[in-house]
Amino acid sequence: MATREKRLAQFDGEGEPPPDQPVQVLCEDHSGTYELPFPCRFADGAWRNHESGGALEATVIGWRLRRN
């Protein structure tokens, strides 16, 4: 299993992503880190599912531009 530091290093976004741009996010909970399987966006101070618009109920610790 990848360590927290190694996973976090793969998510190189700093600060906030460009407004309403879909990105990949790395989240963390009591079990460890995980990548959400859907694109997310940061808008109006909150992380949201880019497709549904629903607010994330996860703690985002890193983001990166989506890979094509």
N, C-alpha and C positions, 0 to 999 in steps of 0.2 A: 504494500500500500504506500502511496506517495505521502511524503511528509507534508505538513501544513506549509512549510516554507517553500518547498518545491512547487506545490500547486499554486501558491500565491504568486510565485515568480512568473508563472505562465500567464497571469492576468496583469498586464502591464499598464492598464489605464490608471491615470493619476487624476485626482480631483473628480469633477463631474464630467460625464461624457457629453458630447454635443447634444443640444436639446432635441428630444424626440427621435434620436437615432437608435435603431435597434442594436443591442450589444449582447455579448455572452456575459453571464455573471457567475461568480464563485460565491457560494454561501457557506455559512458555518452554523452548526448547532452543537448540542452536547455530545453527539456521536462523532463529529469531525467535519471535514469540508466536503462539499459536493457542488457540481455544476448543474444548473437548471437546464432541462432539455428543450427549452423554448427561448426565443429572443425576448429581451427585456428592454425597457427604456426608463430614463430618469426624467421626470417632468414634475414641475411644481413641488420640488423637494421630496418626492417619493418615487420609489421603484415600482414599476408596473409591468405586467405581462404585455408585451408589445401587441400581441394579436387580440387578446380579449379586453385589455384595458384594466383588468382587475389588479388591485394592489397586492404586492407580494407580502406574504406572511413569513418571510425568511430574513435572516441577517446577512446582507450583502457585504462581503469583505474585499471584493476585487471585481474588476470588469475589464473587458478587452473588446476591440472591434471584432465583429463576426468574421469568421474565416469562410472563404468561398469554396 
